[in-house]
Amino acid sequence: MREPDKEYLERAANLSVEDSERLLSRMRTKLVRRIDDKKLSTIEAIAIQLEREDEELEEWRENRVKLNEKFKDT
């Protein structure tokens, strides 16, 4: 099981209730089941979701730069 990074745990703990609920609504089923099974606390699951979303955003940005460079050359 993936352990949340300390930085993301702090960020998750400092989120507003509204922001936490938004993250929970986007959470993958696997994380929700871990909360239900008491394998993860809600804060830990939110921290993992934050980390995943940051990783996905970084990947998207890298791909976007590559696409921009590709179309700039044509």
Contacts in CASP RR format, 6 or more apart in sequence:
PFRMAT RR
TARGET T0000
AUTHOR 0000-0000-0000
METHOD contacts of the structure
MODEL  1
MREPDKEYLERAANLSVEDSERLLSRMRTKLVRRIDDKKLSTIEAIAIQL
EREDEELEEWRENRVKLNEKFKDT
1 34 0 8 1.000
1 39 0 8 1.000
1 40 0 8 1.000
2 48 0 8 1.000
4 12 0 8 1.000
4 44 0 8 1.000
4 47 0 8 1.000
4 48 0 8 1.000
4 51 0 8 1.000
5 47 0 8 1.000
5 51 0 8 1.000
8 47 0 8 1.000
8 48 0 8 1.000
8 50 0 8 1.000
8 51 0 8 1.000
9 43 0 8 1.000
9 44 0 8 1.000
9 47 0 8 1.000
11 47 0 8 1.000
11 50 0 8 1.000
12 20 0 8 1.000
12 23 0 8 1.000
12 43 0 8 1.000
12 44 0 8 1.000
12 46 0 8 1.000
12 47 0 8 1.000
12 50 0 8 1.000
13 43 0 8 1.000
15 23 0 8 1.000
15 46 0 8 1.000
20 42 0 8 1.000
20 46 0 8 1.000
23 46 0 8 1.000
23 49 0 8 1.000
23 50 0 8 1.000
23 53 0 8 1.000
24 32 0 8 1.000
24 42 0 8 1.000
24 45 0 8 1.000
24 46 0 8 1.000
24 49 0 8 1.000
26 49 0 8 1.000
26 53 0 8 1.000
27 45 0 8 1.000
27 46 0 8 1.000
27 49 0 8 1.000
28 49 0 8 1.000
31 40 0 8 1.000
31 45 0 8 1.000
31 48 0 8 1.000
31 49 0 8 1.000
32 45 0 8 1.000
34 40 0 8 1.000
34 45 0 8 1.000
35 41 0 8 1.000
35 42 0 8 1.000
35 45 0 8 1.000
40 48 0 8 1.000
END
